[in-house]
Every structure is written in structure tokens, then in C-alpha cells.
């Protein structure tokens, strides 16, 4: 069933507002982006940006931009289980401050993403969602979302997806403002950056 906007904000205002806010943020944060890019180049080498195919609205795949936080994988140890070995102290700092995600502002300008929405995950997860979890792709993925302010990577996949669907069903201006403010608070406190016992969130293997 095609997603029906919850109200005028989602239907008419959210996308233009996303564009204007992302453009403003890129201009204001350009010195931060430049310094971060130089540090990534010095600490981790090139390329400075990490790009990966991610599914967006209606499952359409786009190229996501982030700053690199990891060293290249060692041959024979490409498995995500070895991510902790590749994540440097500098990379951890980038993640803890969410500076690595600033290039996603470009994705917002392009229309791939929204400021608030379900986080874009991996392409291979598309076939693993159950029908309810799949509803997270009825809207544009977000720079931040309800799941990010309710535990981030420290909660289970099932909890994340439930927060995502709750958001999809009730998108309002006040809720978006609340999520943005809560995100700032979460980033400042550096809550839920990693899942328990892992450098990154464990792979999602499927929903029941």
C-alpha cells in the first residue's frame, strides 16, 4: 500500500525545509568539514570519503557519503567481526561526535535523505525485513531518527525498527524538532555509539 502523508507538513513542507536546512548547515559547517577532511586524509589516508550503496525511499538505492573512520581491511580479514581492529582511536572520536556523518548533508540536498527519518541501512537487509519492518522504507531515510534518540546502536534491531515504523506513521513538525533537539543531546553525551561488545552494530539476519 502506498504511503499516505500524515499531514500538510509531511506532504508540502518537510522536503523544502530539509533542503534549506541542509544547505545552511553545509555553509555554516564548511570549516568543520574542511578540517575533518584534512585530518582524515592525514590519519587514515585516501579516499577521505567512505561511500556505500544504501536503500532509500521505496527501496531505491543511492550512494551514501560519510567520512572514513576505519583503515582498509587486511586481506583475508574483511569480515565485520574484524571491524574493531580497523577502527582507530581517531575514528572512534569521529563516530562519538557524529562528525563522520556530516557528508550526508549532501545526500539530503540531493533528495536521497531527509534530516529526520529511519537511518539508511544495508542493501542486503531489504530481503530480510518482515512486512512491518519493511515499512521503514515508505519514507526517505534520515540523518537522525527516533531510534537514534532511543538508544542508537545500544538497542536491538527489533526495537530500532519499531521506532522507525512509529515515526513513519506520525510525521509532524513538532516531532521532527523534538528528535533534532534530542539528537544534539545524545551526541553531546555520546550515548549508544557502539552495540555491546562490538565496534559496529551486529548484522541484521532477518525479522520474524
C-alpha positions as CSV (number, residue, x, y, z in Angstrom):
1,X,0.0,0.0,0.0
2,X,1.3,3.4,-0.9
3,X,2.3,5.6,2.0
4,X,-0.1,8.4,2.7
5,X,1.4,11.6,4.3
6,X,0.3,12.1,7.9
7,X,-0.4,15.8,7.3
8,X,0.4,19.0,5.3
9,X,3.9,19.2,7.0
10,X,5.0,15.9,5.6
11,X,3.3,16.4,2.2
12,X,4.3,20.0,1.4
13,X,6.9,21.4,3.9
14,X,9.3,18.7,5.0
15,X,11.3,18.2,1.8
16,X,11.8,22.0,1.1
17,X,12.7,22.6,4.7
18,X,15.2,19.7,4.6
19,X,16.9,21.3,1.6
20,X,17.2,24.7,3.1
21,X,18.4,23.4,6.5
22,X,21.0,21.1,4.8
23,X,22.2,24.0,2.6
24,X,22.5,26.3,5.6
25,X,24.3,23.6,7.7
26,X,26.8,22.9,4.8
27,X,27.7,26.6,4.6
28,X,27.9,27.2,8.4
29,X,29.8,23.9,9.0
30,X,32.1,24.2,5.9
31,X,35.2,25.0,8.1
32,X,34.5,21.9,10.3
33,X,34.0,19.8,7.2
34,X,37.3,21.1,5.7
35,X,39.3,20.4,8.9
36,X,37.8,17.0,9.4
37,X,38.6,16.1,5.7
38,X,42.2,17.1,6.2
39,X,42.5,15.1,9.5
40,X,41.0,12.1,7.8
41,X,43.5,12.3,5.0
42,X,46.4,12.6,7.4
43,X,45.3,10.0,9.9
44,X,43.6,7.4,7.6
45,X,44.8,8.2,4.1
46,X,42.7,8.4,1.0
47,X,39.9,8.3,0.0
48,X,38.6,10.8,2.6
49,X,35.0,9.9,2.0
50,X,33.5,6.5,2.5
51,X,30.7,5.7,0.0
52,X,28.3,2.8,0.1
53,X,25.1,1.8,-1.6
54,X,22.1,2.2,0.7
55,X,18.4,1.7,0.1
56,X,16.2,4.8,0.4
57,X,12.5,5.6,-0.1
58,X,10.7,2.7,-1.7
59,X,13.9,0.7,-1.6
60,X,15.6,2.8,-4.3
61,X,19.4,2.5,-3.9
62,X,21.6,5.6,-3.6
63,X,25.2,6.3,-2.8
64,X,25.7,7.4,0.9
65,X,28.6,9.7,1.8
66,X,30.4,9.6,5.1
67,X,33.9,10.4,6.4
68,X,36.1,7.4,6.7
69,X,36.6,6.1,10.3
70,X,38.4,2.8,9.5
71,X,41.7,1.6,8.0
72,X,41.3,-0.6,4.9
73,X,40.7,-4.3,5.7
74,X,43.6,-6.6,5.8
75,X,43.4,-9.3,3.1
76,X,41.6,-12.3,4.4
77,X,40.1,-10.4,7.3
78,X,37.3,-8.5,5.5
79,X,34.6,-9.9,7.8
80,X,32.7,-7.3,10.0
81,X,34.0,-9.3,13.1
82,X,37.4,-7.6,12.5
83,X,36.0,-4.1,12.3
84,X,37.3,-3.3,15.8
85,X,40.8,-3.9,14.6
86,X,40.3,-1.4,11.8
87,X,38.7,1.3,13.9
88,X,41.4,3.7,15.1
89,X,41.2,6.0,18.1
90,X,40.7,8.9,15.7
91,X,37.9,7.0,14.0
92,X,36.2,6.4,17.4
93,X,36.3,10.1,18.1
94,X,34.8,10.9,14.8
95,X,31.9,8.5,15.5
96,X,31.4,9.6,19.0
97,X,30.9,13.2,17.8
98,X,29.0,12.1,14.7
99,X,31.3,14.2,12.6
100,X,31.8,11.2,10.3
101,X,28.1,11.6,9.2
102,X,28.3,15.3,8.1
103,X,28.8,14.5,4.4
104,X,25.3,13.0,4.5
105,X,24.1,16.6,4.2
106,X,25.0,16.2,0.5
107,X,22.6,13.3,0.4
108,X,19.9,15.5,1.9
109,X,20.4,18.2,-0.7
110,X,20.2,15.6,-3.5
111,X,16.9,14.3,-2.1
112,X,18.2,10.9,-1.2
113,X,17.7,11.5,2.5
114,X,15.8,13.7,5.0
115,X,17.1,15.3,8.2
116,X,14.8,13.1,10.2
117,X,13.7,9.6,9.3
118,X,14.7,5.9,9.6
119,X,18.5,5.5,9.2
120,X,19.6,4.1,5.8
121,X,20.9,0.5,6.4
122,X,22.5,-2.1,4.1
123,X,21.1,-3.2,0.7
124,X,21.2,-6.8,1.7
125,X,18.7,-6.2,4.6
126,X,15.9,-5.4,2.1
127,X,15.0,-9.1,1.6
128,X,15.3,-9.8,5.4
129,X,12.6,-7.5,6.7
130,X,9.2,-8.8,7.7
131,X,6.3,-6.8,6.3
132,X,6.1,-4.4,9.2
133,X,9.8,-3.7,9.3
134,X,9.8,-3.1,5.6
135,X,7.5,-0.1,6.1
136,X,10.6,1.9,7.3
137,X,11.2,2.4,3.5
138,X,7.9,4.2,2.9
139,X,9.7,7.5,3.6
140,X,13.1,9.0,2.9
141,X,15.8,7.7,5.3
142,X,17.1,10.3,7.8
143,X,20.3,11.8,9.2
144,X,18.8,11.0,12.5
145,X,15.6,9.4,13.7
146,X,13.5,8.1,16.6
147,X,15.7,5.0,17.1
148,X,18.8,7.2,17.3
149,X,17.4,9.1,20.3
150,X,16.1,6.0,22.0
151,X,19.3,4.0,22.2
152,X,21.1,4.4,18.9
153,X,23.3,1.2,18.5
154,X,22.7,0.0,22.0
155,X,19.2,-1.3,21.3
156,X,18.1,-4.4,19.4
157,X,17.2,-4.4,15.7
158,X,13.6,-5.2,16.6
159,X,13.4,-2.1,18.9
160,X,15.0,0.1,16.2
161,X,12.6,-1.0,13.5
162,X,9.6,-0.5,15.9
163,X,10.7,3.1,16.5
164,X,11.1,3.6,12.7
165,X,7.6,2.4,12.0
166,X,6.2,4.6,14.7
167,X,7.9,7.6,13.1
168,X,6.6,6.7,9.6
169,X,3.0,6.7,10.9
170,X,3.2,10.0,12.7
171,X,5.5,12.6,10.9
172,X,4.9,16.1,12.3
173,X,6.9,19.3,12.5
174,X,7.0,19.3,16.3
175,X,8.1,15.6,16.4
176,X,10.9,16.4,14.0
177,X,12.0,19.4,16.1
178,X,12.0,17.2,19.2
179,X,14.1,14.5,17.5
180,X,16.6,17.0,16.3
181,X,17.0,18.5,19.8
182,X,17.2,15.1,21.4
183,X,19.9,14.1,18.8
184,X,22.0,17.1,19.8
185,X,21.7,15.9,23.5
186,X,22.5,12.3,22.6
187,X,25.6,13.3,20.6
188,X,26.9,15.6,23.4
189,X,26.5,12.8,25.9
190,X,27.9,10.3,23.3
191,X,25.2,7.7,24.1
192,X,24.8,4.4,22.3
193,X,27.6,4.8,19.8
194,X,28.5,1.1,19.7
195,X,26.5,-2.0,20.4
196,X,27.5,-4.1,23.3
197,X,30.8,-6.0,22.6
198,X,31.2,-4.7,19.0
199,X,32.7,-1.7,17.2
200,X,29.6,-1.6,14.9
201,X,26.1,-2.9,15.1
202,X,25.8,-6.6,14.5
203,X,24.5,-7.7,11.2
204,X,20.7,-8.0,10.9
205,X,19.9,-11.5,9.9
206,X,16.1,-11.3,9.5
207,X,12.9,-10.5,11.2
208,X,10.2,-12.9,12.4
